[in-house]
Amino acid sequence: MTGVFNGNTPFQLTSSHDKRFKSLPPAEMLPRHETLGGYIFVCNNDTMQEDLKRQLFGLPQRYRDSVRAIQPGLPLFLYNYTTHQLHGIFEAASFGGSNIDPTAWEDKKCRGESRFPAQVRIRVRRLCKPLQEEAFRPILHHYDGPKFRLQLSVPETLQLLDLFNAIGPP
């Protein structure tokens, strides 16, 4: 909370986090001094086919700023939380942005709006067998118990690429 003088009242308390513009807490972000090496997007069995068919990955609004840091060519991975498998190897075919395709994962309550507006176009770099969770989990930065950061450092990305290359094609 911050004290602000707004002209009408001498002192008004305002929250430093506006609920309408949620972003990621520091624990979920790559430290500022580290270079973004890759990114993990999340899906379930229901959304995975749409991700691949549209060649588009998306995340909820609060990931908007971190997804905007994605540049073409960046390695991307897709974590299916239903099967607990990591799929790859994908790469960004566009810059990350907001509502690249607003009809993808359309919100049934708000027609024309995506439930996952933080989006990036993708292409397959190399299709490999999916990694089981016990294989890739030790590489990732964890916070709050089992949760892992979606932004990857360069060393994390290189280790994941090595694992995928070792396991080979499906």
Salt bridges, closest charged atoms under 4 A:
ASP18 OD2 - ARG20 NH2 2.93
GLU28 OE1 - ARG62 NH2 3.30
GLU50 OE2 - ARG54 NE 2.86
ASP65 OD1 - ARG64 NE 3.35
ASP65 OD1 - ARG68 NH1 3.87
GLU91 OE2 - ARG123 NE 2.96
GLU91 OE1 - ARG125 NE 2.87
ASP101 OD2 - ARG54 NH1 2.68
GLU106 OE1 - ARG111 NH1 3.50
GLU133 OE1 - HIS84 ND1 2.91
GLU133 OE2 - ARG137 NE 2.62
ASP144 OD2 - LYS147 NZ 3.28
GLU156 OE2 - ARG149 NH2 3.20
